[in-house]
Amino acid sequence: MRILLTTAATAAGYLAWQNWELTRFCVTEYQVASTKLEFPANVAVISDLHGFTYGKGNRRLLRRVQGLKPHAIFIPGDMIVSKYSGTYQTALKTLQRLVKIAPVYYSYGNHESRMRTPTKRDHPLFVRYMEDVRRAGVNVMETESREISLNGNRVTLSALELELDYYEKGRIAPMEPGYMEQRLGVGDKEQLQILLAHNPAYAKEYAAWGADASFCGHNHGGLIRIPGVGSILSPQITWFPKYDAGKFQIGGKTVIVSRGLGTHTFHIRVFNRAELVSVKFIPKGKIS
């Protein structure tokens, strides 16, 4: 009986802790230096929100974003949960407030891509959601590149929407040679080349294509993290994902993977707090 009571108390304590943990997020700061920049610039990165809210109207999240004083807000996908249409309105209301802070650039993750299929039950709701997002002033990017201003710096921002085959559960499908060039052309070598690409499994391909800085999400930090080891399992059901969270340097290029701000299906975060990512771009040689 004592063992049962202890087990029950432990389980109850764990559930209470997880419930509390899922209401918290932190701000993780990174620096990216480049000779292609003339002026420093701040960027906020919001990934995998999945319709989560932190305070009424997401006010806690919005307050922290505003406090970063970003010159742009990058969203590398999954603002929604595809099968839960209620998350669409939550995401929309958050986006409507974010555009009042700074220009917002929103690319598709697998949850947005999944809802492109006309046979999906909530496809009409998703179409309306995206129409409203654009109407709010959000810069929606599919697979394309455009020149933007980042605090006086002219930079090239690209977005890559991967086919759903690249999100297959239980495996990482190899990326076909030349895939990036076929979809986006050649990466910009003169201006700072930034890439929004949801799935970090292809970090090496993003760097080889020429992205000076890539921003990804998708892995949610690996759900459960072991201090000193890293993540155990990705939401794509792959073990010990290499690019789970953090900043990676690949051939002189930078890939930053967010742990995300929300969850879906597996509502678990162990040693893996949700995060808002803050990035300071700095002209090379001027890192503080």
HELIX and SHEET records of a PDB file:
HELIX    1   1 ARG A    2  GLU A   21  1                                  20    
HELIX    2   2 LYS A   56  ASN A   58  5                                   3    
HELIX    3   3 ARG A   59  GLY A   67  1                                   9    
HELIX    4   4 GLY A   86  LEU A   98  1                                  13    
HELIX    5   5 ASN A  110  ARG A  114  1                                   5    
HELIX    6   6 HIS A  123  ARG A  135  1                                  13    
HELIX    7   7 LEU A  164  TYR A  167  5                                   4    
HELIX    8   8 TYR A  179  LEU A  184  1                                   6    
HELIX    9   9 PRO A  200  TYR A  202  5                                   3    
HELIX   10  10 ALA A  203  TRP A  209  1                                   7    
HELIX   11  11 HIS A  220  GLY A  222  5                                   3    
SHEET    1   A 6 PHE A  25  SER A  34  0                                        
SHEET    2   A 6 ALA A 274  PRO A 283  1                                        
SHEET    3   A 6 ALA A  41  VAL A  45 -1                                        
SHEET    4   A 6 ALA A  72  ILE A  75  1                                        
SHEET    5   A 6 VAL A 104  SER A 107  1                                        
SHEET    6   A 6 ASN A 139  MET A 141  1                                        
SHEET    1   B 6 GLU A 144  LEU A 150  0                                        
SHEET    2   B 6 ASN A 153  LEU A 160 -1                                        
SHEET    3   B 6 LEU A 192  ALA A 197  1                                        
SHEET    4   B 6 ALA A 213  CYS A 216  1                                        
SHEET    5   B 6 LYS A 253  VAL A 257  1                                        
SHEET    6   B 6 GLY A 246  ILE A 250 -1                                        
SHEET    1   C 2 ARG A 225  ILE A 226  0                                        
SHEET    2   C 2 GLY A 230  SER A 231 -1                                        
END                                                                             
